[in-house]
Amino acid sequence: ATNLHADVLSDLAGALTGSLGVAPTANIDPERRFPSMFEPIHGSAFDIAGKGIANPIATFWTAVQMLSHLGEHGAADQLMRAIERAGEAGIMTP
């Protein structure tokens, strides 16, 4: 998808799962002609900054995407398992 359309789709996916703060995001050049960019971009959440209540899942999941893209599949799998274990344990942010 184009950058614009992919942004809309990733926003929708995040909203449908319950939070924009959970969805990972990346701008990936599949042909690898240009650098790809990985960042959790679904809001800065200035209203909760410094309160210790932000959900870091999007940051870690975005790192999974980056590690996978870089060929570090073992590290990506290990980090994804950690995300899954946190979810299975019921660890939640307000």
N, C-alpha and C positions, 0 to 999 in steps of 0.2 A: 504494500500500500504506500501511497505517498505519505510524507511526514504529517501533513494535515489530517488525512483520513485515518492514519494509524493512531494519531493522538486522540481523535474522537472515539475510535474503537476501543482503545485502552481505557479511556475515561468511562465508557459504557461498561466494559468488563469489570472495572473496579467498583462502580456503582452497583452493579448487579450482584456482586459478591459481598456487598455490605460496607465497603469503605474504599475511597480512592487511595487511602494510605497503605493499602495492602498490595496493590498491583505493581509488578516490576515494569520498567520501561527501558527501551533502548532504541537508538537509531542505528541500524545495522546495514552496512554495505555488503550484501551477500557475495559480490564479486571481489571484495577486498581490495578495490582500487583506492579507496579512501578510508581514513580511520573511522571506526564505529564509535559511538558515544553511549555510555551506560550511566544512567542517573535516575533516581526515583524522583519524578518531576510533578507528582500530583498534589501540589500545594505546599506552601511553606509553613502553614499552621502557626503563624505568629501569635495567635490568640492562646496557644498552649505552650509556647516556648518557655523553657526553664521550669516547667511544672513536673517534669518526670512522667508524663502520661502519653507521650507520642508513641505510636506503634512503629517499631523499626523493621517490620517484616519486609516492606517494599525495598528498603536499602539492602538487606541481606539477599533477597530474591533477585534483585538487579545484579548483585555480585555473582550470583549463580549463573546468570545469563552471560556475564562478561567472562567468567572463568571457562565456561563451556565454549564460548566463541574463540577463546585463546588456546583451546585444546587441553585445558587443565580439567579433564573430565572427572578424575578422582576427587579433586578438591571441590568441584562443583557438586558432585554427588554427596560428599560429606556435609557440605553446607546445607544442601537441600534436605538431607535427613535431619539435621538439627532444627530446621524450620518446621518440618513435619512433626518432630517430637514435641516441640513447644506447643504446636496446635493441638496435638493429641492429649497433652497434659492439661489442656484447658487454660493455659497461661494467656491472659487477655489484658489489654489496656482499657482504661475507662472509655 
